Amino acid sequence: MFSNIGFGEILLVLLIALLLFGPSKLPELGRAFGRTLREFKNATKGLVDDDDGGPSSEASKASK
């Protein structure tokens, strides 16, 4: 889907974001996006761990 996006297109998107949000808001938006991705990753990891359901996963939960 995104395989044909080149450097010029990425630069254009970043420039538009800079114009829309300004240089002071971009670091805040980046931090918020990073926190959101981290929470999503932890939540999906928890779901995958819950799906295992074997005796070894129950023992590891009990030790935590």
C-alpha positions as semicolon CSV with decimal commas, in nm:
position;residue;x (nm);y (nm);z (nm)
1;M;0,000;0,000;0,000
2;F;0,271;0,250;0,097
3;S;0,546;0,092;-0,109
4;N;0,538;0,365;-0,374
5;I;0,573;0,662;-0,134
6;G;0,903;0,834;-0,197
7;F;1,116;1,081;-0,008
8;G;0,948;1,379;-0,173
9;E;0,601;1,272;-0,063
10;I;0,713;1,213;0,296
11;L;0,882;1,553;0,299
12;L;0,562;1,714;0,170
13;V;0,351;1,550;0,443
14;L;0,597;1,666;0,711
15;L;0,596;2,018;0,575
16;I;0,216;2,031;0,577
17;A;0,212;1,899;0,935
18;L;0,461;2,167;1,034
19;L;0,245;2,437;0,877
20;L;-0,076;2,306;1,036
21;F;0,048;2,245;1,390
22;G;0,352;2,467;1,423
23;P;0,695;2,380;1,556
24;S;0,590;2,389;1,922
25;K;0,310;2,134;1,887
26;L;0,493;1,873;1,678
27;P;0,703;1,730;1,967
28;E;0,388;1,700;2,180
29;L;0,206;1,521;1,901
30;G;0,502;1,287;1,851
31;R;0,513;1,199;2,222
32;A;0,139;1,137;2,232
33;F;0,161;0,916;1,923
34;G;0,450;0,721;2,076
35;R;0,261;0,667;2,403
36;T;-0,042;0,549;2,209
37;L;0,163;0,300;2,011
38;R;0,332;0,173;2,328
39;E;-0,003;0,120;2,502
40;F;-0,141;-0,056;2,196
41;K;0,164;-0,283;2,179
42;N;0,135;-0,372;2,548
43;A;-0,238;-0,441;2,513
44;T;-0,192;-0,667;2,212
45;K;0,094;-0,846;2,385
46;G;-0,137;-0,907;2,680
47;L;-0,403;-1,048;2,449
48;V;-0,154;-1,282;2,284
49;D;-0,032;-1,398;2,626
50;D;-0,391;-1,462;2,735
51;D;-0,459;-1,669;2,424
52;D;-0,179;-1,915;2,505
53;G;-0,372;-2,046;2,806
54;G;-0,137;-2,337;2,868
55;P;-0,019;-2,445;3,211
56;S;0,313;-2,268;3,168
57;S;0,142;-1,931;3,106
58;E;-0,072;-1,975;3,419
59;A;0,238;-2,051;3,624
60;S;0,413;-1,742;3,494
61;K;0,109;-1,528;3,581
62;A;0,106;-1,666;3,934
63;S;0,474;-1,581;3,982
64;K;0,421;-1,216;3,876
